[in-house]
Amino acid sequence: MPGNGYQNSPTIATVVITLTRTTTINKAVRRMKHDI
């Protein structure tokens, strides 16, 4: 069971990182469109 929780941790971290990157990219794209 401890090993199971350990496997889930990196997965959750990867999802959080992916969401953060997506949000950052979306913000950057909106700024670029707004500047143009």
N, CA, C and O of each residue as an XYZ file, in Angstrom:
144
protein
N       0.830     -1.218      0.000
C       0.000      0.000      0.000
C       0.868      1.275      0.000
O       0.554      2.206     -0.741
N       1.942      1.351      0.798
C       2.788      2.559      0.767
C       3.340      2.808     -0.636
O       3.411      3.950     -1.090
N       3.732      1.718     -1.325
C       4.271      1.863     -2.676
C       3.224      2.449     -3.603
O       3.549      3.224     -4.503
N       1.964      2.082     -3.387
C       0.885      2.580     -4.222
C       0.780      4.104     -4.101
O       0.691      4.798     -5.113
N       0.788      4.622     -2.883
C       0.693      6.063     -2.665
C       1.883      6.776     -3.275
O       1.754      7.887     -3.789
N       3.048      6.131     -3.217
C       4.250      6.758     -3.773
C       4.119      6.891     -5.291
O       4.587      7.869     -5.874
N       3.484      5.910     -5.927
C       3.314      5.963     -7.383
C       2.348      7.084     -7.762
O       2.523      7.726     -8.798
N       1.345      7.323     -6.944
C       0.350      8.350     -7.256
C       0.939      9.756     -7.117
O       0.524     10.671     -7.829
N       1.896      9.936     -6.214
C       2.453     11.269     -5.960
C       3.055     11.900     -7.218
O       2.659     13.008     -7.577
N       3.991     11.243     -7.897
C       4.592     11.837     -9.104
C       3.534     12.138    -10.162
O       3.637     13.126    -10.888
N       2.520     11.281    -10.243
C       1.471     11.510    -11.249
C       0.742     12.814    -10.962
O       0.512     13.615    -11.868
N       0.380     13.024     -9.703
C      -0.321     14.260     -9.321
C       0.585     15.457     -9.591
O       0.128     16.479    -10.104
N       1.858     15.336     -9.251
C       2.808     16.436     -9.470
C       2.904     16.754    -10.954
O       2.952     17.923    -11.336
N       2.933     15.720    -11.795
C       3.016     15.933    -13.246
C       1.780     16.669    -13.743
O       1.885     17.575    -14.570
N       0.616     16.285    -13.246
C      -0.632     16.949    -13.660
C      -0.596     18.417    -13.255
O      -0.964     19.290    -14.042
N      -0.153     18.690    -12.028
C      -0.096     20.079    -11.548
C       0.856     20.894    -12.414
O       0.541     22.017    -12.809
N       2.033     20.319    -12.711
C       3.026     21.024    -13.541
C       2.443     21.299    -14.923
O       2.599     22.393    -15.466
N       1.768     20.293    -15.491
C       1.185     20.460    -16.830
C       0.140     21.569    -16.811
O       0.115     22.411    -17.708
N      -0.722     21.575    -15.797
C      -1.767     22.607    -15.703
C      -1.131     23.989    -15.557
O      -1.587     24.958    -16.164
N      -0.077     24.068    -14.750
C       0.587     25.355    -14.544
C       1.188     25.857    -15.843
O       1.071     27.034    -16.183
N       1.842     24.939    -16.577
C       2.445     25.354    -17.859
C       1.364     25.805    -18.828
O       1.516     26.819    -19.510
N       0.274     25.054    -18.889
C      -0.819     25.399    -19.817
C      -1.373     26.775    -19.479
O      -1.612     27.590    -20.370
N      -1.576     27.031    -18.192
C      -2.113     28.332    -17.769
C      -1.141     29.445    -18.154
O      -1.557     30.492    -18.650
N       0.152     29.218    -17.925
C       1.162     30.235    -18.248
C       1.180     30.502    -19.742
O       1.247     31.654    -20.169
N       1.119     29.434    -20.544
C       1.131     29.593    -22.000
C      -0.110     30.362    -22.450
O      -0.019     31.258    -23.289
N      -1.265     30.011    -21.894
C      -2.511     30.694    -22.273
C      -2.422     32.187    -21.950
O      -2.856     33.026    -22.739
N      -1.857     32.510    -20.787
C      -1.723     33.918    -20.410
C      -0.799     34.640    -21.392
O      -1.081     35.763    -21.810
N       0.295     33.991    -21.753
C       1.257     34.596    -22.684
C       0.596     34.827    -24.039
O       0.788     35.873    -24.658
N      -0.180     33.848    -24.495
C      -0.851     33.973    -25.797
C      -1.843     35.129    -25.756
O      -1.939     35.899    -26.711
N      -2.573     35.253    -24.668
C      -3.553     36.340    -24.557
C      -2.851     37.686    -24.583
O      -3.341     38.629    -25.206
N      -1.695     37.788    -23.907
C      -0.949     39.055    -23.900
C      -0.491     39.393    -25.313
O      -0.601     40.538    -25.751
N       0.024     38.392    -26.026
C       0.499     38.617    -27.386
C      -0.644     39.111    -28.267
O      -0.487     40.077    -29.015
N      -1.796     38.444    -28.175
C      -2.948     38.854    -28.991
C      -3.395     40.254    -28.600
O      -3.774     41.052    -29.457
N      -3.352     40.552    -27.315
C      -3.803     41.863    -26.834
C      -2.861     42.954    -27.331
O      -3.310     44.036    -27.710
N      -1.551     42.676    -27.331
C      -0.567     43.664    -27.786
C      -0.743     43.933    -29.272
O      -0.570     45.065    -29.722
N      -1.085     42.900    -30.039
C      -1.266     43.070    -31.487
C      -2.616     43.742    -31.713
O      -2.998     43.993    -32.856
